[in-house]
Amino acid sequence: MKINSKHFRVRPGARLKLKNWPTRVKPICKSKKRYQILLEAHVEELSALQQLHYASNRTALLLIFQGMDAAGKDGAIRHVMSGINPQGCEVFSFKQPSAEELEHDFLWRTTCRLPERGRIGIFNRSYYEEVLVVKVHPEILRNQGLSEELRNEKSIWKERYQSIVNLEQHLYRNGTRIIKFFLHLSKNEQRTRFLARIDEPEKNWKFSVADIHERKYWKHYMEAYEACLNATSTHEAPWFVVPADDKDDARLIVSQIVLDMFNELKMTYPKTTPKRRRELKFIRKRL
């Protein structure tokens, strides 16, 4: 099966219904061996393109991963980016905001972690938590220090979507390319993965009672994701809904989407000037 990135992209202005988007597709590879070969090929190509991206130093690339607990965000990042030079890539995981972070606007803590030109930044969760988990649990909003007028729940979500879109358009105009992945997991598959975390000792550390608590709000989270994807998928910063019930397929889809983005950048290595060439010849003679 050939991977077409456009099949997973949320078109700007579309009225997406998550229930109509699959959490599992026809297997991309017929065997585990074939999967390993294809993933290694993707990783090798990504490694070469990342080196070119670092050398050209013209754009930054920001990858955002969102999804329910156990959707496979950590695994996708670890496997897809396994060949990337750490010198040109940074991963940030955003948990509950600190006291200092709550004293700033909701975009501040992630803005501080945006990638430089020539580098890849990966957000494992992101500023989108502020229109997802905070929307599902509005009591969090009431503890963020905002005035009653500013936390008006009839308008704040639309305003936050607009703030996000404005930020991402600003970043695009200044050379940052953004890809956003929603790992679309089914509730049944999440249950299977939670049971594995309980039954397999080496996975116990991944599980907490909080995971079960949030599972009770599944319907509310799906509604929040649906509204978010519809409001914030743009030409400049598209969302991709990645079927996540099969981890192998999800990793291949993610890696193909990143490859396609890199190839769209039309990167080149910096050209050596005549002055620099003479300098290199002089150094060569001394060696």
N, C-alpha and C positions, 0 to 999 in steps of 0.2 A: 504494500500500500504506500503510495506516494503522499507525503505530507504537504498539504497546501495551507499555508498560514492564514490565508483569507477566510478559510472555512471557520476559523475560531475567533475571528476579529469581530468586535461589536461596532457596527457602523454608527457614526455620529447621527444623532437624531432618531435612531431606531427605538422602537418600543419593545425591548427585549423581555421575554417571559422565561425565567430560568427553568420552569417546569418543562419547557419545550426544548431545552438544550440538554444533550445527553451527558451523563456522567461516565459513560463507557462507550467506546467506539470499536469497530472491527479491529482486531489486533494488527498493528503495523508490521510486526515480524512474526513469522510462523514458528520460530524457535527461540530459546534463550540464547543460543549461540549466535544466531543471526542478529538478535538485539544487541548483544555485546559488540559485535563487529560494527554495526551501524552507529552505536553510541560512541565508540572509540574513534570512528571516522569524523563524527561531528565534533568531538572534543579536540581532535588534532587540528581540524580546520579552524575552530574557534581560537585555539592557541596561536595559530599563525596570524589570524586576523587581529587578535588582541595586540600582538607585537607591532603590527602595522599601525593600529589605532594609537598605541602609545607613542610610536615614533612620529606619526603625522601631527599629533598634538593640536588637533583642530576642533574636535568635539568631545563632549563627555557623554557617557552612556549610563543611564539610571534604570535599573531593573527593580520593579516593585512586585513582591509576592504577597498575595492575600488569600485567605481561605479559612475554612473551619478547622478546629483542632483535628490533628491526624490527617490533614489533607495531603501531606507530603512536601511541604514547603522546604524543610531542612534537607530532605533527601534530594529534591530537585536541584537545589543550589549546590549541594556537595558533589553530585554526580556530573551535572552539566558543566560546572565550572572547575572540574578537577584538573584540567590542563592549563588553567590560566596562571600566569605569573603573578604571585601575590604582590609584587612591587607595583602592579598597575590595577589592583582591584581591592576593594574594601567591602566587607559585609557588616551591616548593622542590624541588630534585632531590637525592636522597640517594644518595651513592656509597659507597665503602668507608669504614667508620668510622675516624675519626682516633684518635691515641693518647689524646687527652683523652676522647673519647667512649667508648672502651673501658674507661675507669676508672669508668664509671657503668653503671647497669642498662640493658638493651637498649632500653627505651622512652624514655630520657632525651633523646637528641638530637632526636627528633621532637616530644616534648612541649614543648620550648622553642620550637617553630615553629607551635604551634596557633593558629588564627585567633581574633581578638577578636570580640565580639558586633558584628554589623553588617557583618562582613567575610567574604570567601570565602578559604579557604586551599586550595591545590592541592598535593598531594604526588605528585611524579613518582618512583615507588617510595616505600617507606615502612618503617615498623617491620615490615611483613610480610616484608621481606627476611630477617629473623631466623628465620623458619620456612619459608623457601623456599631461598635460595641456601645458607644455613648448614646446612640439613637435607641438601641435596644434597652439600655439601662439609663433612662433620663435622670435618675438620681445622681449619676456621676456628673452630669452637666451642672446640677445645682451645687456641687462641691468645687467647681472650677473658679470661683471668685468673681464671676461675671455678675453685673447688675441684673435685676429682674427684667429690665427692658431689653438688655442684650441677649438674654437667654430665653426669649419668647419662642416657645416650641412650635408656633405656627409659621415662623419665618426663618428660624436659625438654620435649619437644614438646607434650605434653598440658598441662603447666604453663604454657608460653608461650602456647598458645591461650587458656587461662583468664585469664592476665594481660591479654591483648589484649581479650578480651570484657569483663572487669571495667573496663578503662580506657574502652572505648567506651560502656558503660552509664553510667559516671560522667559522661562528657562529655554524653551525652544528657540526663541528669537536670539538668545545669547549662546547658542551652540550646544545645549544639552538635549539629547534624544532620550525619550522615555518610553519604556515598554512596561505595561502593567498586566500581570497574570492573576486571574482568579482561578484557583484550582478547585474545580467543581466536583465535590465529593457527595455521594449519596449518604443518606442517614444510615442505611443498612451497612454500608461499607465502613462507615465510621465506627459502628458498633463492633464489627469484626476486628478492626484495628485496636480498639480499646481493650477487647478481650485478650488479644495477643499481648498487649502491654501488661496485662495482669498475669497471664499464664506463663509468659516467658521471662524468667528472672533477669536476663540481661536488658529487658525493656521496661522493668518496673520503674526505673528512674524517670521515664517519660510521662508517667501517669499521675494525675492528682484528682482529688475529689472535685475540684473546681471544673474539671473537664465535664464531669457528669452534670454538674449544675447548669452549665451553659447549654448542654444538649437539650434541656427542657425548653429553650427558647429558639429551637431550630427554625420554626415557621417565621418568627420575627426576624431572625438573621437573614433568611432568604429574601424576605420583603425589603430589608435594609440594603442587601447587596444588589437586588434588582433595581431599586431606585438609584443607588449610587452608580452602577454601571451605565444606566440610561442617561444620567445627568452629566457624567464626567468622561465618557469615551469620546475623544476628539481626534481630528486628523493629526494634531501635534503630539498627542499622548493617548494612543489607543489602548483599550482593554482587550485582552484575549481570554476567552472562557475555555479553559483547558480541562477536558474530561480527566478526572483524577482517580477513578476507581481502580484503574490499572496503572501502577506506578511506572512501569516500563514505558508504556505509551505516553504518559504525561511527560516524562523526561525527554523523550525523543521529540515531542511536539514543542516543548519549551526550547530545546536546543536549536531546532529548525527555525523557529521564530527569531531567535537571537542572531542566527547566521544570516537570515534574510535582511534584518536591520543593518548588520555590519556591511553587507554587500551593497545596500542602498547608499551608503555613505561615500562611495567612490574615493576611497582613501589612496594616498600615494606616499612613498617615502620622501622625505625632504631632499630636494636637489642640492648637490654640492656646488657651491660657487667657485669660480676660477681662483679666487683668493684662498678659499679653504683647500682647494685641490693642491695648490702650490705648497701650502703649509703641510699637507699630508705627505707630499713627495719629499719635503725636507726632513720630516720626522722619519720617513722610511729609510732615507740614506743614513741617518744616525743610528738606526737599528741594525 
